[in-house]
């Protein structure tokens, strides 16, 4: 309701398409306040950050190739997304011309 307020897509990587995503929950400040330090630590522990870091989900080269080929459908199949998530992704989470052969070994 604030006429001076702005929404900047730059906060979610719009300008350089760096893969940053904004996640919304139904949690309130009252829900999070008592556990915010533990929550921040758990997020840091489970979300890879920086070059060469790894997450807690074991992923093989075949998994990566399947994800590159299938896009959001891979995430749905593996239980990492909900069907309605596709509605909020460019091209519904899958670019038909995309594929693993278009990604260099170094980038993988």
N, CA, C and O atoms as CSV, one atom per row, in Angstrom:
chain,resi,resn,atom,element,x,y,z
A,1,UNK,N,N,0.808,-1.209,0.000
A,1,UNK,CA,C,0.000,0.000,0.000
A,1,UNK,C,C,0.847,1.268,0.000
A,1,UNK,O,O,0.310,2.366,-0.145
A,2,UNK,N,N,2.142,1.135,0.158
A,2,UNK,CA,C,3.038,2.284,0.194
A,2,UNK,C,C,3.368,2.701,-1.235
A,2,UNK,O,O,3.994,1.933,-1.965
A,3,UNK,N,N,2.958,3.908,-1.654
A,3,UNK,CA,C,3.221,4.329,-3.036
A,3,UNK,C,C,4.707,4.491,-3.348
A,3,UNK,O,O,5.092,4.515,-4.517
A,4,UNK,N,N,5.538,4.602,-2.327
A,4,UNK,CA,C,6.977,4.739,-2.556
A,4,UNK,C,C,7.686,3.385,-2.597
A,4,UNK,O,O,8.883,3.319,-2.873
A,5,UNK,N,N,6.958,2.317,-2.324
A,5,UNK,CA,C,7.563,0.983,-2.286
A,5,UNK,C,C,7.861,0.489,-3.698
A,5,UNK,O,O,7.184,0.861,-4.657
A,6,UNK,N,N,8.876,-0.348,-3.808
A,6,UNK,CA,C,9.235,-0.941,-5.094
A,6,UNK,C,C,9.459,-2.433,-4.926
A,6,UNK,O,O,9.774,-2.912,-3.837
A,7,UNK,N,N,9.292,-3.158,-6.023
A,7,UNK,CA,C,9.647,-4.569,-6.076
A,7,UNK,C,C,10.752,-4.679,-7.108
A,7,UNK,O,O,10.542,-4.371,-8.281
A,8,UNK,N,N,11.911,-5.111,-6.687
A,8,UNK,CA,C,13.058,-5.197,-7.582
A,8,UNK,C,C,13.338,-6.639,-7.958
A,8,UNK,O,O,13.710,-7.433,-7.093
A,9,UNK,N,N,13.168,-7.011,-9.248
A,9,UNK,CA,C,13.492,-8.379,-9.646
A,9,UNK,C,C,14.986,-8.665,-9.552
A,9,UNK,O,O,15.389,-9.828,-9.595
A,10,UNK,N,N,15.822,-7.626,-9.425
A,10,UNK,CA,C,17.258,-7.831,-9.291
A,10,UNK,C,C,17.620,-8.650,-8.066
A,10,UNK,O,O,18.669,-9.293,-8.034
A,11,UNK,N,N,16.763,-8.630,-7.063
A,11,UNK,CA,C,17.010,-9.392,-5.847
A,11,UNK,C,C,16.941,-10.888,-6.057
A,11,UNK,O,O,17.431,-11.646,-5.220
A,12,UNK,N,N,16.346,-11.332,-7.148
A,12,UNK,CA,C,16.256,-12.763,-7.436
A,12,UNK,C,C,16.980,-13.121,-8.735
A,12,UNK,O,O,16.618,-14.084,-9.410
A,13,UNK,N,N,17.999,-12.343,-9.077
A,13,UNK,CA,C,18.846,-12.696,-10.207
A,13,UNK,C,C,18.281,-12.365,-11.573
A,13,UNK,O,O,18.758,-12.901,-12.574
A,14,UNK,N,N,17.275,-11.495,-11.650
A,14,UNK,CA,C,16.644,-11.171,-12.927
A,14,UNK,C,C,17.634,-10.551,-13.905
A,14,UNK,O,O,17.615,-10.860,-15.096
A,15,UNK,N,N,18.498,-9.677,-13.398
A,15,UNK,CA,C,19.379,-8.930,-14.291
A,15,UNK,C,C,20.454,-9.789,-14.944
A,15,UNK,O,O,20.807,-9.547,-16.098
A,16,UNK,N,N,20.977,-10.773,-14.248
A,16,UNK,CA,C,22.050,-11.598,-14.816
A,16,UNK,C,C,21.695,-13.077,-14.852
A,16,UNK,O,O,22.538,-13.906,-15.195
A,17,UNK,N,N,20.468,-13.415,-14.504
A,17,UNK,CA,C,19.988,-14.796,-14.526
A,17,UNK,C,C,20.957,-15.735,-13.806
A,17,UNK,O,O,21.381,-16.752,-14.354
A,18,UNK,N,N,21.294,-15.374,-12.577
A,18,UNK,CA,C,22.296,-16.146,-11.836
A,18,UNK,C,C,21.706,-17.337,-11.092
A,18,UNK,O,O,22.425,-18.008,-10.351
A,19,UNK,N,N,20.441,-17.613,-11.265
A,19,UNK,CA,C,19.864,-18.800,-10.655
A,19,UNK,C,C,19.384,-18.612,-9.233
A,19,UNK,O,O,18.971,-19.579,-8.594
A,20,UNK,N,N,19.426,-17.395,-8.720
A,20,UNK,CA,C,18.929,-17.124,-7.374
A,20,UNK,C,C,17.411,-17.190,-7.404
A,20,UNK,O,O,16.783,-16.720,-8.353
A,21,UNK,N,N,16.833,-17.760,-6.392
A,21,UNK,CA,C,15.381,-17.874,-6.329
A,21,UNK,C,C,14.865,-17.318,-5.017
A,21,UNK,O,O,15.539,-17.380,-3.989
A,22,UNK,N,N,13.670,-16.779,-5.067
A,22,UNK,CA,C,12.985,-16.292,-3.883
A,22,UNK,C,C,11.999,-17.360,-3.447
A,22,UNK,O,O,11.204,-17.841,-4.254
A,23,UNK,N,N,12.047,-17.733,-2.182
A,23,UNK,CA,C,11.145,-18.747,-1.650
A,23,UNK,C,C,10.256,-18.090,-0.610
A,23,UNK,O,O,10.737,-17.369,0.265
A,24,UNK,N,N,8.974,-18.337,-0.704
A,24,UNK,CA,C,8.010,-17.781,0.236
A,24,UNK,C,C,7.430,-18.908,1.073
A,24,UNK,O,O,7.198,-20.010,0.577
A,25,UNK,N,N,7.200,-18.621,2.344
A,25,UNK,CA,C,6.533,-19.580,3.221
A,25,UNK,C,C,5.347,-18.888,3.879
A,25,UNK,O,O,5.162,-17.680,3.730
A,26,UNK,N,N,4.560,-19.645,4.591
A,26,UNK,CA,C,3.453,-19.074,5.358
A,26,UNK,C,C,3.850,-18.802,6.807
A,26,UNK,O,O,2.997,-18.490,7.638
A,27,UNK,N,N,5.131,-18.918,7.108
A,27,UNK,CA,C,5.607,-18.645,8.460
A,27,UNK,C,C,5.536,-17.152,8.750
A,27,UNK,O,O,5.758,-16.324,7.867
A,28,UNK,N,N,5.226,-16.826,9.987
A,28,UNK,CA,C,5.181,-15.429,10.411
A,28,UNK,C,C,6.446,-15.103,11.194
A,28,UNK,O,O,7.223,-15.995,11.537
A,29,UNK,N,N,6.645,-13.822,11.473
A,29,UNK,CA,C,7.775,-13.413,12.294
A,29,UNK,C,C,7.717,-14.095,13.656
A,29,UNK,O,O,8.742,-14.522,14.186
A,30,UNK,N,N,6.520,-14.196,14.219
A,30,UNK,CA,C,6.367,-14.862,15.521
A,30,UNK,C,C,6.773,-16.330,15.453
A,30,UNK,O,O,7.307,-16.869,16.423
A,31,UNK,N,N,6.526,-16.984,14.316
A,31,UNK,CA,C,6.924,-18.385,14.146
A,31,UNK,C,C,8.446,-18.527,14.114
A,31,UNK,O,O,9.009,-19.447,14.708
A,32,UNK,N,N,9.091,-17.616,13.423
A,32,UNK,CA,C,10.517,-17.735,13.137
A,32,UNK,C,C,11.404,-17.135,14.230
A,32,UNK,O,O,12.503,-17.630,14.482
A,33,UNK,N,N,10.937,-16.095,14.862
A,33,UNK,CA,C,11.766,-15.363,15.828
A,33,UNK,C,C,12.470,-16.261,16.848
A,33,UNK,O,O,13.671,-16.092,17.058
A,34,UNK,N,N,11.778,-17.207,17.490
A,34,UNK,CA,C,12.457,-18.013,18.515
A,34,UNK,C,C,13.520,-18.976,17.969
A,34,UNK,O,O,14.374,-19.443,18.723
A,35,UNK,N,N,13.475,-19.268,16.688
A,35,UNK,CA,C,14.401,-20.258,16.120
A,35,UNK,C,C,15.235,-19.696,14.971
A,35,UNK,O,O,15.820,-20.461,14.204
A,36,UNK,N,N,15.296,-18.384,14.844
A,36,UNK,CA,C,15.937,-17.793,13.660
A,36,UNK,C,C,17.416,-18.154,13.531
A,36,UNK,O,O,17.896,-18.369,12.419
A,37,UNK,N,N,18.142,-18.223,14.639
A,37,UNK,CA,C,19.562,-18.575,14.555
A,37,UNK,C,C,19.738,-20.010,14.075
A,37,UNK,O,O,20.561,-20.278,13.199
A,38,UNK,N,N,18.967,-20.931,14.645
A,38,UNK,CA,C,19.047,-22.336,14.234
A,38,UNK,C,C,18.593,-22.499,12.786
A,38,UNK,O,O,19.184,-23.272,12.031
A,39,UNK,N,N,17.549,-21.775,12.401
A,39,UNK,CA,C,17.047,-21.842,11.029
A,39,UNK,C,C,18.113,-21.365,10.047
A,39,UNK,O,O,18.363,-22.015,9.031
A,40,UNK,N,N,18.732,-20.244,10.348
A,40,UNK,CA,C,19.785,-19.724,9.470
A,40,UNK,C,C,20.931,-20.724,9.345
A,40,UNK,O,O,21.455,-20.933,8.251
A,41,UNK,N,N,21.320,-21.337,10.450
A,41,UNK,CA,C,22.413,-22.313,10.411
A,41,UNK,C,C,22.035,-23.538,9.590
A,41,UNK,O,O,22.848,-24.040,8.813
A,42,UNK,N,N,20.803,-24.024,9.758
A,42,UNK,CA,C,20.351,-25.199,8.993
A,42,UNK,C,C,20.321,-24.893,7.500
A,42,UNK,O,O,20.726,-25.726,6.689
A,43,UNK,N,N,19.849,-23.714,7.134
A,43,UNK,CA,C,19.844,-23.330,5.724
A,43,UNK,C,C,21.274,-23.302,5.187
A,43,UNK,O,O,21.549,-23.826,4.107
A,44,UNK,N,N,22.174,-22.693,5.939
A,44,UNK,CA,C,23.570,-22.619,5.514
A,44,UNK,C,C,24.181,-24.012,5.398
A,44,UNK,O,O,24.961,-24.272,4.481
A,45,UNK,N,N,23.833,-24.908,6.318
A,45,UNK,CA,C,24.370,-26.272,6.293
A,45,UNK,C,C,23.862,-27.092,5.111
A,45,UNK,O,O,24.560,-27.988,4.637
A,46,UNK,N,N,22.658,-26.798,4.634
A,46,UNK,CA,C,22.020,-27.648,3.629
A,46,UNK,C,C,21.956,-27.059,2.227
A,46,UNK,O,O,21.583,-27.755,1.282
A,47,UNK,N,N,22.311,-25.798,2.077
A,47,UNK,CA,C,22.271,-25.169,0.756
A,47,UNK,C,C,23.704,-24.876,0.322
A,47,UNK,O,O,24.398,-24.100,0.978
A,48,UNK,N,N,24.156,-25.485,-0.770
A,48,UNK,CA,C,25.536,-25.267,-1.211
A,48,UNK,C,C,25.776,-23.798,-1.560
A,48,UNK,O,O,24.948,-23.162,-2.211
A,49,UNK,N,N,26.903,-23.277,-1.125
A,49,UNK,CA,C,27.280,-21.903,-1.458
A,49,UNK,C,C,28.738,-21.895,-1.887
A,49,UNK,O,O,29.585,-22.522,-1.250
A,50,UNK,N,N,29.024,-21.189,-2.957
A,50,UNK,CA,C,30.401,-21.057,-3.408
A,50,UNK,C,C,30.832,-22.159,-4.358
A,50,UNK,O,O,30.222,-23.227,-4.424
A,51,UNK,N,N,31.888,-21.875,-5.083
A,51,UNK,CA,C,32.431,-22.801,-6.073
A,51,UNK,C,C,32.950,-24.054,-5.378
A,51,UNK,O,O,33.678,-23.969,-4.390
A,52,UNK,N,N,32.571,-25.207,-5.898
A,52,UNK,CA,C,33.067,-26.473,-5.378
A,52,UNK,C,C,32.333,-27.004,-4.167
A,52,UNK,O,O,32.676,-28.071,-3.658
A,53,UNK,N,N,31.333,-26.285,-3.697
A,53,UNK,CA,C,30.596,-26.773,-2.529
A,53,UNK,C,C,29.597,-27.837,-2.961
A,53,UNK,O,O,29.218,-27.913,-4.130
A,54,UNK,N,N,29.178,-28.651,-2.012
A,54,UNK,CA,C,28.240,-29.732,-2.305
A,54,UNK,C,C,27.061,-29.659,-1.351
A,54,UNK,O,O,27.186,-29.191,-0.219
A,55,UNK,N,N,25.922,-30.124,-1.821
A,55,UNK,CA,C,24.741,-30.186,-0.985
A,55,UNK,C,C,24.610,-31.543,-0.327
A,55,UNK,O,O,25.493,-32.391,-0.449
A,56,UNK,N,N,23.506,-31.745,0.370
A,56,UNK,CA,C,23.292,-33.006,1.084
A,56,UNK,C,C,22.601,-34.053,0.220
A,56,UNK,O,O,22.488,-35.211,0.623
A,57,UNK,N,N,22.140,-33.659,-0.961
A,57,UNK,CA,C,21.463,-34.596,-1.855
A,57,UNK,C,C,22.499,-35.175,-2.813
A,57,UNK,O,O,23.052,-34.448,-3.638
A,58,UNK,N,N,22.768,-36.478,-2.711
A,58,UNK,CA,C,23.750,-37.065,-3.626
A,58,UNK,C,C,23.229,-37.015,-5.064
A,58,UNK,O,O,22.110,-37.442,-5.345
A,59,UNK,N,N,24.051,-36.493,-5.958
A,59,UNK,CA,C,23.648,-36.338,-7.352
A,59,UNK,C,C,24.748,-36.881,-8.250
A,59,UNK,O,O,25.900,-36.455,-8.161
A,60,UNK,N,N,24.392,-37.816,-9.108
A,60,UNK,CA,C,25.353,-38.400,-10.043
A,60,UNK,C,C,25.352,-37.609,-11.350
A,60,UNK,O,O,24.507,-36.741,-11.565
A,61,UNK,N,N,26.303,-37.921,-12.207
A,61,UNK,CA,C,26.346,-37.300,-13.531
A,61,UNK,C,C,25.072,-37.624,-14.302
A,61,UNK,O,O,24.558,-36.774,-15.030
A,62,UNK,N,N,24.556,-38.842,-14.152
A,62,UNK,CA,C,23.303,-39.211,-14.821
A,62,UNK,C,C,22.135,-38.385,-14.297
A,62,UNK,O,O,21.269,-37.971,-15.068
A,63,UNK,N,N,22.110,-38.143,-12.981
A,63,UNK,CA,C,21.060,-37.298,-12.405
A,63,UNK,C,C,21.118,-35.897,-12.999
A,63,UNK,O,O,20.093,-35.333,-13.383
A,64,UNK,N,N,22.323,-35.342,-13.072
A,64,UNK,CA,C,22.479,-34.000,-13.620
A,64,UNK,C,C,22.028,-33.955,-15.071
A,64,UNK,O,O,21.317,-33.030,-15.465
A,65,UNK,N,N,22.424,-34.930,-15.865
A,65,UNK,CA,C,21.999,-34.968,-17.268
A,65,UNK,C,C,20.485,-35.083,-17.383
A,65,UNK,O,O,19.879,-34.435,-18.236
A,66,UNK,N,N,19.872,-35.895,-16.541
A,66,UNK,CA,C,18.410,-36.029,-16.561
A,66,UNK,C,C,17.750,-34.714,-16.173
A,66,UNK,O,O,16.753,-34.319,-16.777
A,67,UNK,N,N,18.295,-34.035,-15.170
A,67,UNK,CA,C,17.737,-32.748,-14.753
A,67,UNK,C,C,17.869,-31.717,-15.866
A,67,UNK,O,O,16.952,-30.930,-16.099
A,68,UNK,N,N,19.008,-31.720,-16.553
A,68,UNK,CA,C,19.201,-30.789,-17.660
A,68,UNK,C,C,18.250,-31.087,-18.813
A,68,UNK,O,O,17.778,-30.170,-19.484
A,69,UNK,N,N,17.975,-32.343,-19.039
A,69,UNK,CA,C,17.072,-32.752,-20.123
A,69,UNK,C,C,15.607,-32.491,-19.767
A,69,UNK,O,O,14.847,-31.978,-20.589
A,70,UNK,N,N,15.221,-32.840,-18.558
A,70,UNK,CA,C,13.809,-32.808,-18.166
A,70,UNK,C,C,13.379,-31.511,-17.481
A,70,UNK,O,O,12.185,-31.217,-17.414
A,71,UNK,N,N,14.332,-30.736,-16.975
A,71,UNK,CA,C,13.988,-29.498,-16.283
A,71,UNK,C,C,13.147,-29.759,-15.045
A,71,UNK,O,O,13.442,-30.660,-14.260
A,72,UNK,N,N,12.108,-28.972,-14.878
A,72,UNK,CA,C,11.237,-29.066,-13.709
A,72,UNK,C,C,10.616,-30.448,-13.563
A,72,UNK,O,O,10.349,-30.888,-12.445
A,73,UNK,N,N,10.383,-31.134,-14.671
A,73,UNK,CA,C,9.792,-32.477,-14.580
A,73,UNK,C,C,10.697,-33.439,-13.813
A,73,UNK,O,O,10.204,-34.353,-13.153
A,74,UNK,N,N,12.016,-33.244,-13.891
A,74,UNK,CA,C,12.938,-34.060,-13.096
A,74,UNK,C,C,12.731,-33.764,-11.612
A,74,UNK,O,O,12.657,-34.678,-10.791
A,75,UNK,N,N,12.638,-32.483,-11.282
A,75,UNK,CA,C,12.424,-32.100,-9.880
A,75,UNK,C,C,11.113,-32.655,-9.347
A,75,UNK,O,O,11.040,-33.086,-8.197
A,76,UNK,N,N,10.085,-32.646,-10.173
A,76,UNK,CA,C,8.791,-33.220,-9.767
A,76,UNK,C,C,8.920,-34.717,-9.532
A,76,UNK,O,O,8.448,-35.241,-8.523
A,77,UNK,N,N,9.559,-35.397,-10.468
A,77,UNK,CA,C,9.721,-36.846,-10.358
A,77,UNK,C,C,10.487,-37.230,-9.097
A,77,UNK,O,O,10.171,-38.229,-8.450
A,78,UNK,N,N,11.485,-36.440,-8.754
A,78,UNK,CA,C,12.334,-36.742,-7.603
A,78,UNK,C,C,11.760,-36.225,-6.283
A,78,UNK,O,O,12.326,-36.476,-5.219
A,79,UNK,N,N,10.646,-35.511,-6.349
A,79,UNK,CA,C,10.012,-35.020,-5.127
A,79,UNK,C,C,10.563,-33.707,-4.601
A,79,UNK,O,O,10.368,-33.385,-3.429
A,80,UNK,N,N,11.249,-32.940,-5.447
A,80,UNK,CA,C,11.824,-31.671,-5.019
A,80,UNK,C,C,10.963,-30.471,-5.399
A,80,UNK,O,O,11.359,-29.332,-5.153
A,81,UNK,N,N,9.811,-30.701,-5.985
A,81,UNK,CA,C,8.941,-29.605,-6.416
A,81,UNK,C,C,7.495,-30.072,-6.383
A,81,UNK,O,O,7.212,-31.268,-6.308
A,82,UNK,N,N,6.596,-29.114,-6.440
A,82,UNK,CA,C,5.165,-29.388,-6.553
A,82,UNK,C,C,4.720,-29.001,-7.963
A,82,UNK,O,O,5.321,-28.129,-8.589
A,83,UNK,N,N,3.685,-29.639,-8.452
A,83,UNK,CA,C,3.201,-29.383,-9.814
A,83,UNK,C,C,2.918,-27.901,-10.042
A,83,UNK,O,O,3.199,-27.372,-11.117
A,84,UNK,N,N,2.363,-27.232,-9.037
A,84,UNK,CA,C,2.027,-25.813,-9.216
A,84,UNK,C,C,3.274,-24.930,-9.342
A,84,UNK,O,O,3.170,-23.785,-9.782
A,85,UNK,N,N,4.443,-25.442,-8.964
A,85,UNK,CA,C,5.679,-24.667,-9.126
A,85,UNK,C,C,5.940,-24.346,-10.594
A,85,UNK,O,O,6.503,-23.297,-10.908
A,86,UNK,N,N,5.539,-25.231,-11.484
A,86,UNK,CA,C,5.786,-25.022,-12.915
A,86,UNK,C,C,5.144,-23.735,-13.414
A,86,UNK,O,O,5.666,-23.087,-14.322
A,87,UNK,N,N,4.011,-23.364,-12.823
A,87,UNK,CA,C,3.302,-22.158,-13.243
A,87,UNK,C,C,4.116,-20.896,-12.985
A,87,UNK,O,O,3.848,-19.852,-13.581
A,88,UNK,N,N,5.101,-20.983,-12.108
A,88,UNK,CA,C,5.882,-19.811,-11.726
A,88,UNK,C,C,7.284,-19.830,-12.324
A,88,UNK,O,O,8.143,-19.047,-11.919
A,89,UNK,N,N,7.519,-20.715,-13.282
A,89,UNK,CA,C,8.833,-20.831,-13.926
A,89,UNK,C,C,8.734,-20.452,-15.400
A,89,UNK,O,O,7.718,-20.685,-16.056
A,90,UNK,N,N,9.806,-19.868,-15.897
A,90,UNK,CA,C,9.885,-19.572,-17.319
A,90,UNK,C,C,9.699,-20.856,-18.115
A,90,UNK,O,O,10.290,-21.886,-17.792
A,91,UNK,N,N,8.873,-20.790,-19.158
A,91,UNK,CA,C,8.573,-21.935,-20.027
A,91,UNK,C,C,8.145,-23.165,-19.226
A,91,UNK,O,O,8.422,-24.300,-19.612
A,92,UNK,N,N,7.474,-22.921,-18.117
A,92,UNK,CA,C,6.981,-23.988,-17.234
A,92,UNK,C,C,8.094,-24.942,-16.792
A,92,UNK,O,O,7.866,-26.133,-16.580
A,93,UNK,N,N,9.292,-24.392,-16.661
A,93,UNK,CA,C,10.386,-25.163,-16.088
A,93,UNK,C,C,11.128,-26.078,-17.035
A,93,UNK,O,O,11.932,-26.903,-16.602
A,94,UNK,N,N,10.864,-25.941,-18.334
A,94,UNK,CA,C,11.590,-26.797,-19.283
A,94,UNK,C,C,11.697,-26.118,-20.642
A,94,UNK,O,O,10.695,-25.831,-21.296
A,95,UNK,N,N,12.923,-25.872,-21.044
A,95,UNK,CA,C,13.160,-25.314,-22.370
A,95,UNK,C,C,13.427,-26.484,-23.303
A,95,UNK,O,O,14.419,-27.197,-23.149
A,96,UNK,N,N,12.551,-26.677,-24.259
A,96,UNK,CA,C,12.621,-27.866,-25.106
A,96,UNK,C,C,13.925,-27.972,-25.884
A,96,UNK,O,O,14.376,-29.078,-26.182
A,97,UNK,N,N,14.537,-26.840,-26.217
A,97,UNK,CA,C,15.798,-26.878,-26.967
A,97,UNK,C,C,17.000,-27.109,-26.053
A,97,UNK,O,O,18.116,-27.287,-26.542
A,98,UNK,N,N,16.794,-27.109,-24.754
A,98,UNK,CA,C,17.899,-27.307,-23.805
A,98,UNK,C,C,18.247,-28.785,-23.697
A,98,UNK,O,O,17.416,-29.656,-23.956
A,99,UNK,N,N,19.475,-29.046,-23.316
A,99,UNK,CA,C,19.889,-30.431,-23.139
A,99,UNK,C,C,21.281,-30.509,-22.565
A,99,UNK,O,O,22.030,-29.533,-22.609
A,100,UNK,N,N,21.637,-31.664,-22.026
A,100,UNK,CA,C,22.942,-31.824,-21.395
A,100,UNK,C,C,24.116,-31.619,-22.342
A,100,UNK,O,O,25.197,-31.222,-21.906
A,101,UNK,N,N,23.923,-31.880,-23.618
A,101,UNK,CA,C,25.031,-31.731,-24.569
A,101,UNK,C,C,25.430,-30.270,-24.749
A,101,UNK,O,O,26.514,-29.983,-25.259
A,102,UNK,N,N,24.576,-29.357,-24.342
A,102,UNK,CA,C,24.851,-27.927,-24.492
A,102,UNK,C,C,25.604,-27.356,-23.293
A,102,UNK,O,O,25.925,-26.168,-23.268
A,103,UNK,N,N,25.886,-28.200,-22.301
A,103,UNK,CA,C,26.612,-27.768,-21.102
A,103,UNK,C,C,27.982,-28.442,-21.106
A,103,UNK,O,O,28.080,-29.664,-21.222
A,104,UNK,N,N,29.025,-27.647,-20.980
A,104,UNK,CA,C,30.383,-28.208,-21.020
A,104,UNK,C,C,30.656,-29.085,-19.799
A,104,UNK,O,O,30.003,-28.953,-18.764
A,105,UNK,N,N,31.626,-29.974,-19.940
A,105,UNK,CA,C,32.028,-30.824,-18.807
A,105,UNK,C,C,32.504,-29.970,-17.639
A,105,UNK,O,O,32.234,-30.282,-16.480
A,106,UNK,N,N,33.210,-28.900,-17.952
A,106,UNK,CA,C,33.709,-28.019,-16.887
A,106,UNK,C,C,32.551,-27.382,-16.119
A,106,UNK,O,O,32.607,-27.272,-14.894
A,107,UNK,N,N,31.517,-26.968,-16.821
A,107,UNK,CA,C,30.363,-26.354,-16.155
A,107,UNK,C,C,29.601,-27.366,-15.317
A,107,UNK,O,O,29.015,-27.012,-14.294
A,108,UNK,N,N,29.604,-28.624,-15.744
A,108,UNK,CA,C,28.915,-29.664,-14.981
A,108,UNK,C,C,29.693,-29.989,-13.730
A,108,UNK,O,O,29.277,-30.845,-12.949
